[in-house]
Amino acid sequence: GPMERHMEYEERSLFPKLAARGLEPEVGVATKHHEAIREKRAELEKAEGDQAALAQLVFDVARLMLHHTNFEGDYIYPELDSEDWRELMEETMH
């Protein structure tokens, strides 16, 4: 759903541009976050009917998402100046 579309957009449009700006290691970590979130989502799909497992998996996905957004906010976004942001917005809108 929306989370997968967001991650696909980042991987297709945003991550290559960040890597081109010298943030390859950070993009690698963010990509690994996406992989971990997808793994938990796959587990969620298999856990039908097991309420305890579903609750734990929802918690796990939420924790991974929080970790991912904090990582972006702490390690990726601060590396971009206002000109970088403007360029990225313009490039990714097309």
Beta strands, then each sheet from edge to edge (+ up, - down):
end
